[in-house]
Amino acid sequence: MTPAGEHLGWQEIEDIRQERGRSTLLFITDRCPVGCAHCSVDSRRDSPTITNFVLFAQIVEWLAEHDHDVVGVSGGEPFVERRGLSLAARRVTDAGKRLVVYTSGVWATRPQPPAWIADVLDRCTTVFLSTDAFHAEGVADDHYVHAARAIQRAGAWIVVQVLEVDDMVQRAEDLLRQAFGPGWRDFAEVHPLTPLTAGRGADVFMRTKHQPGRAFAPCTMLGSPMVRYDGVVTACCNESVIMGWGPAGLRRRAGDREELATAIDSLRDDPLLRAIGGVGPGVLTLHPRFADLAAEEFSSVCDLCWKMFDRTAADPAPDALVTAMNTVLPVAP
C-alpha cells in the first residue's frame, strides 16, 4: 500500500518534524513487554493503555482531518495495542497521510506476521526498528530478523535506531546483514543515538556535556506536537514531559475532538513556546528576567526550557517582552 518508490529516511523525517505543522506524533500506549533497563518512558507490561476508545477514535479523526502530512505512532510498543493501532493506521493512511511507526520488533516471533500486523506494515512509509544490547534481552536475534524482513516485504523503509555505546552499532549492522545480506543498505539505514537520561534510562546513563544558556539554538521539535491516547497533548516529544514531569505549561488535556483542537492551538500560539522554537532560548537570555540563565550551564535545551517555564508559571498574562521578541527579532535558521 506504500506508494511505489516512496520512502522517508531519517533525515527527511527530521526535516519534516522541524517544519511547524507538518507532522505530529501519536503516543498510542505506555505498555511494552520488552522491559529494557534503559527505557526512556518507563514502559512495562502492565503500564496504562487505551481504555476510552470513544476519545481515542476522536483523536484519530482529528489526526486524519488535520493538515499534518506525516503521522508518527510510538509508545511503549505500538504493536501491543492491536485495536488502537489498526484503527489509527487505517484511518490516517486512508486520509492520505504518511505513516511512521516506532517498534522493537517484539511481535515478530515467526517469519510471517499475523494478518493485522502485515496490514499495518503495508500502510507504513517508514518503520523505526530499534535495537541495542538492552532490547536483545527481550527480542531475540531471529525475531528481529523476522521483523526486518516483514517490513521490507511490505515496502517500508527501515530506520534502525541504536545507542552509540560500545559495539551496539556494529551489532545492528550485523543483524541487518543477516536479514538482507551485503546489500542491506538498499532497505535500511542505521541511525546512532545518544543515550537518553529519562525514565529508567536515568539509572543507566548520565549527561556529561553542558553549555551556557546563551549558547542554545531554537528547539525545532516544538513544531511537532505529541498527542497521547488519553487526550494529553504535549508541546514536544520530550520523554519526561510525556510521562507527566516538567512544567504544566508544556501540557494540555483534551476530553474530546474540539478540546483537542483547542489544546493544539493553545500550544502553537503560546508566546514562550514560540520564542523557544523561533528566536531560541539563547536569545531569550537577553530578556532581563532570564539574564542570569545566560551564563548558567545546562545539559540540554529541555533543562533550559523547563527553567524558563517555571519562572513564568505564575504570570497572569503572557510576558509582553517575550511576545515582542517573537515579533521584532529574526528567527534563527
C-alpha positions in Angstrom: 0.0 0.0 0.0 3.0 2.3 0.4 3.4 4.3 -2.9 6.0 2.7 -5.2 9.4 4.1 -4.7 8.4 6.3 -1.8 10.1 6.2 1.5 11.2 8.7 4.1 14.6 8.3 5.6 15.7 9.6 9.0 16.9 13.0 7.7 13.8 13.5 5.7 11.6 12.8 8.7 13.7 15.1 10.9 13.4 17.9 8.4 9.6 17.4 8.3 9.4 17.4 12.1 11.2 20.7 12.2 8.6 22.4 9.9 5.8 23.7 12.1 2.5 21.9 11.4 3.8 19.2 9.0 3.9 16.3 11.4 2.6 15.0 14.7 3.2 12.0 17.0 0.5 9.7 18.4 1.7 8.1 21.6 -0.6 5.1 21.4 0.2 3.2 24.6 2.5 3.2 27.7 2.6 -0.6 27.6 5.6 -2.7 26.4 6.6 -6.3 27.1 10.3 -5.9 26.4 11.3 -4.3 29.7 14.5 -2.6 28.6 16.6 -1.3 31.5 17.2 2.0 29.7 13.6 2.7 28.6 13.2 6.5 28.5 9.4 6.3 29.1 9.5 3.6 31.8 7.2 1.3 29.8 6.2 -2.0 31.4 3.9 -5.0 30.7 1.2 -3.6 33.0 1.6 0.1 32.1 -1.5 2.1 31.1 -3.0 1.8 27.6 -6.2 2.8 25.8 -9.4 2.5 27.9 -11.5 5.2 26.4 -11.9 4.2 22.8 -14.6 6.9 22.1 -12.0 9.6 22.9 -9.3 7.7 21.1 -11.4 7.5 17.9 -11.9 11.2 18.1 -8.2 11.7 18.4 -7.6 9.6 15.3 -10.3 11.5 13.4 -8.6 14.8 14.2 -5.2 13.4 13.0 -6.8 12.2 9.8 -8.5 15.5 9.1 -5.7 17.9 10.1 -3.1 19.3 7.7 -0.2 17.2 9.0 1.1 15.0 6.2 3.2 12.7 8.4 1.8 10.9 11.5 4.2 9.0 13.7 3.0 6.3 16.1 5.0 5.4 19.1 4.8 4.1 22.7 5.5 1.9 24.6 5.3 -0.8 22.0 2.6 0.2 19.4 2.0 -3.4 18.3 0.7 -4.5 21.7 -2.3 -2.2 21.1 -3.9 -4.1 18.3 -7.3 -2.4 18.2 -5.9 1.2 18.5 -3.0 0.7 16.1 -5.2 -0.9 13.4 -7.7 1.9 13.7 -5.1 4.6 13.5 -3.1 3.0 10.7 -6.2 2.6 8.5 -7.8 5.9 9.2 -4.7 8.2 8.7 -3.5 6.4 5.6 -6.9 6.4 4.1 -6.8 10.1 4.6 -3.6 10.3 2.6 -1.2 10.7 5.5 2.2 9.1 5.5 2.5 6.7 8.5 5.7 6.2 10.5 5.7 3.6 13.3 8.3 3.0 16.0 8.8 -0.6 17.2 11.2 -3.0 18.7 10.0 -5.9 16.5 8.9 -7.9 19.6 5.9 -9.1 17.6 7.9 -11.0 15.0 8.1 -14.4 16.7 7.5 -16.1 13.3 8.8 -15.3 9.7 5.3 -14.3 8.7 3.4 -11.8 10.9 -0.3 -12.1 11.7 -2.6 -10.6 9.0 -3.4 -7.5 11.1 0.3 -6.7 11.6 1.0 -7.2 7.9 -1.8 -4.7 7.1 -0.3 -2.1 9.4 3.2 -2.6 7.9 1.7 -2.3 4.4 0.4 1.1 5.3 3.7 2.4 6.7 6.1 4.6 4.8 8.9 4.1 7.3 9.3 1.9 10.3 11.8 2.7 13.0 13.1 -0.7 14.2 15.1 -0.1 17.3 17.7 -2.5 18.6 20.6 -2.5 21.1 22.0 -4.7 23.9 19.1 -3.8 26.1 16.5 -4.7 23.6 18.3 -8.0 22.9 17.3 -9.3 26.3 13.6 -9.3 25.2 13.8 -9.5 21.4 15.8 -12.5 20.1 18.0 -12.0 17.1 15.8 -14.2 14.9 12.7 -12.2 15.9 14.5 -9.0 14.9 15.5 -10.5 11.6 11.9 -11.7 11.0 10.7 -8.1 11.7 13.2 -6.5 9.4 12.2 -8.9 6.5 8.5 -8.4 7.1 8.9 -4.6 7.0 10.9 -4.8 3.8 8.4 -7.1 2.1 5.7 -4.5 3.0 7.7 -1.9 1.0 8.5 0.4 4.0 11.9 1.9 4.6 13.7 0.7 7.8 15.4 3.1 10.2 17.4 1.3 12.8 17.8 3.5 15.9 20.7 2.1 18.1 22.6 3.5 21.0 26.0 4.8 20.1 27.5 2.8 23.0 30.2 0.1 22.9 29.7 -2.2 19.8 25.9 -1.7 19.5 26.1 0.0 16.1 28.2 -2.8 14.7 25.8 -5.4 16.2 22.8 -3.6 14.5 24.6 -3.7 11.1 25.3 -7.4 11.6 21.6 -8.1 12.2 20.7 -6.2 9.0 23.4 -8.1 7.1 21.8 -11.4 8.5 18.4 -10.2 7.3 19.3 -8.9 3.8 22.9 -9.9 3.0 25.6 -7.4 2.0 23.1 -5.2 0.2 21.2 -4.3 3.4 21.6 -0.6 2.7 19.1 -0.9 -0.1 16.4 -1.5 2.5 17.6 0.2 5.7 19.8 2.8 7.4 21.3 2.9 10.8 21.0 6.0 13.0 23.1 6.1 16.1 21.5 7.7 19.2 22.9 9.5 22.2 21.5 7.6 25.3 18.6 9.4 27.0 18.5 10.1 30.7 14.8 9.9 31.2 12.6 7.1 32.6 14.7 4.1 33.6 17.5 5.5 31.5 18.2 7.9 34.3 19.5 5.0 36.3 21.8 3.8 33.5 23.2 6.9 31.8 24.2 10.4 32.7 24.7 13.6 30.8 28.3 14.8 30.5 28.1 17.7 28.1 26.9 21.2 29.3 26.8 24.6 27.7 25.7 28.1 28.9 22.2 29.1 28.4 23.2 31.8 25.9 24.6 29.2 23.5 21.3 27.2 22.9 19.8 27.4 19.5 16.0 27.2 18.8 14.2 24.0 19.7 12.9 22.9 16.4 11.0 19.9 17.9 8.4 22.4 19.1 7.0 22.4 15.6 5.7 18.8 16.0 3.3 18.3 19.0 2.6 14.9 20.6 -0.9 13.5 21.4 -1.3 10.7 23.9 -4.0 8.1 23.6 -5.7 9.6 26.7 -6.1 13.1 25.4 -2.9 14.6 26.9 -1.2 16.9 24.4 2.4 17.9 24.9 4.3 20.7 23.1 7.1 18.3 22.1 8.2 14.7 22.3 10.4 15.0 25.4 10.1 11.7 27.2 9.9 13.2 30.6 7.1 15.6 29.6 5.2 12.7 28.1 5.5 10.9 31.4 3.9 13.9 33.2 7.1 15.5 34.6 8.3 19.1 34.0 6.3 22.3 33.8 2.5 22.1 33.4 2.7 24.7 30.7 4.1 22.1 28.3 0.9 20.1 28.5 -2.8 20.4 27.8 -5.6 17.8 28.3 -8.4 17.2 25.9 -11.6 15.4 26.6 -12.9 15.4 23.0 -12.1 16.3 19.5 -13.0 20.0 19.9 -10.9 20.3 23.0 -8.0 18.6 21.2 -8.0 21.2 18.5 -8.1 24.0 21.2 -5.2 22.3 23.0 -3.0 22.1 19.9 -3.8 25.7 19.0 -3.0 26.8 22.5 0.4 25.2 22.5 1.1 26.5 19.0 0.2 30.1 20.0 1.9 30.2 23.4 4.4 33.1 23.2 7.1 31.5 25.3 7.0 28.3 23.2 7.0 30.3 20.0 10.1 32.1 21.2 12.0 29.0 22.3 11.2 27.4 18.9 11.7 30.6 17.0 14.4 33.0 18.1 15.6 30.4 20.6 16.2 30.2 24.3 19.8 31.5 23.9 18.4 34.8 22.5 15.7 34.8 25.3 18.5 35.2 27.9 18.7 38.8 26.6 15.4 39.3 28.4 16.0 40.8 31.9 14.1 38.0 33.7 16.2 35.3 32.0 19.5 37.2 32.0 21.0 35.1 34.9 20.5 32.0 32.8 22.9 33.2 30.1 25.9 32.0 31.9 24.3 29.1 33.8 25.3 25.7 32.4 22.6 23.3 31.1 22.9 19.8 29.8 20.1 20.2 27.3 17.7 22.7 25.7 14.9 20.9 27.7 16.5 21.8 31.0 16.7 25.5 30.0 13.2 25.4 28.6 11.8 24.0 31.8 13.6 26.7 33.9 12.1 29.4 31.8 8.6 27.9 32.1 8.9 27.5 35.8 9.9 31.2 36.1 6.8 32.4 34.1 4.3 29.9 35.5 2.6 32.4 37.9 2.3 35.1 35.3 -1.4 36.2 34.9 -0.8 37.1 31.3 1.8 36.4 28.6 5.1 38.3 29.1 4.8 41.4 26.8 8.6 41.5 26.1 8.6 37.8 25.1 5.8 38.5 22.7 7.6 41.5 21.3 10.8 39.4 20.8 8.8 37.0 18.7 7.7 39.9 16.5 10.8 42.1 16.1 13.7 39.7 16.2 14.7 37.5 13.2 14.0 33.8 13.6 17.2 31.7 13.6 17.7 29.5 10.5 
